[in-house]
């Protein structure tokens, strides 16, 4: 496998690799700094380390340095609580974290990124990169509520980048704007796509409508990736995204037909897409020029992806960008296909329609939330007899969790205080309702479907809990 940053340095050394606020760095300077930092990181003697990073030039340098050092990068979602971070890192045997933003957490050696510059480096031995070497490890929630550690290899990332490049139409002359978090696959994929294509990455620290609209014009941005709520907020401010934009890749949560139509009516080059952490980002997309984009499809398979739906209606995927497996769980496969757990259909023209995204999964503003993880924490509250989390549609975030509780303290405050200690804010229930009974199935299991139906019936009729 080619060393992507080294290749970019050799091909386009003077080209701007990254712009961040008022800073910029060329491919030559980025490669030299990555090598310097890699020598310092190697003094730690670790083959796998956690990174606590945010969208910044330091974070991007750290990623490239760890790649040059051949260290497996375990990405930490900075929105998680210390309880959640600790559980995830213990699960994959990580004891050392390099942090580009402040972090105080017990039980780990936390190294401030800037302190690396004071260290003496060791000499790097250049080893070839094998395609099946693990580049990154990211966590995705499992149906049991335990976060699964997804292995993502160099071949996975390369295949993902090439599949996107072919469909999305970017090249060495393109300018990618990266708004999505660098610790998510949606953000990391742009970091890697940019260096593989040897184009420029305009890195944005946080989403602010006016700033984004100005950057689109000032930096002559050609391609970007957004979650639907970002597009909605931008459209409220302006429908003029500048003359340079060639593609807006949408993902992370289901986008509504209304938002897609509004964007298309204003000649915005939107692409709907669908993917997951296990596939290193997208596996399908559909462009604004295709009228089927308004028919509920998430797209057609990329050229290097094979899809099919089995007899139970489950989506199966075979591609080079599919992870080789989890570190802490078994990955289900059949005949070489990854069993996604998503219910779907593929129409006669080859368009994929997702019917239910892992039926329990809640996708809120691009973040994955599994109900059982919330339920497990609620059951720790004194007096709670039973509870269930259901998902409801949310105009701003796509979907949101609603908690139904049987028994317990009888007030939201005690439950919310407990949840806030162990769950990230985005996982907090939008509503909490105390009910006389959580509905069970005939076999004694909580019925999420029946509880959702009862909630909707009460909600629509105005019946009190």
JODA-V238286 format. One line per field, one symbol per residue. phi: phi as a letter, one per 20 degrees, with the letter a starting at -180 (. if undefined). burial: # if it has 24 or more other C-alpha atoms within 12 Angstrom, else .. A space follows every 50 residues. Layout:
phi->???
burial->???
//
This chain:
phi->.fefffffffecgeffebdbleebbeffffffffffffffffffmdebce cdccfbfgffffgfffffeldfeeedffefffgffgfffffdmecccdde bgbcbfnceddfgffgfeeeeefeefdfeegefeebccecfdfenffeee eceffgffffffffgfeemebgeecedddfgfeeffefffgfgfffemdd deedfbecgffffffgefelfdbbccegfffgffffeadddneefdaced anafefgffgfffffdmeeecebbabgfdlnfccbbegfegffedneepd gfgdcdcbdefenefdccafeegfqeecaeefcblnefefneebbdffen eeceebelhefdddlneecdgfffggfffffgnfebbbdddcfcfednbb ecddcdmnfncfgfffffffeccfgfefffcccecfbefdefenefefff ffffffffffenffg
burial->..####.##..#..######...###################.#.##### ################################.#######.#.####### ..#....#.####..#................###########.#.#### ###############.######.########################### #####.#.#..##.##..#################....###.####### ######..######...#####################...###.##### #########....###############..#.....##########.... ####..#######################.#..#.#######...##### ########...#..##..##.###.##########..##......###.. ##.##..........
//
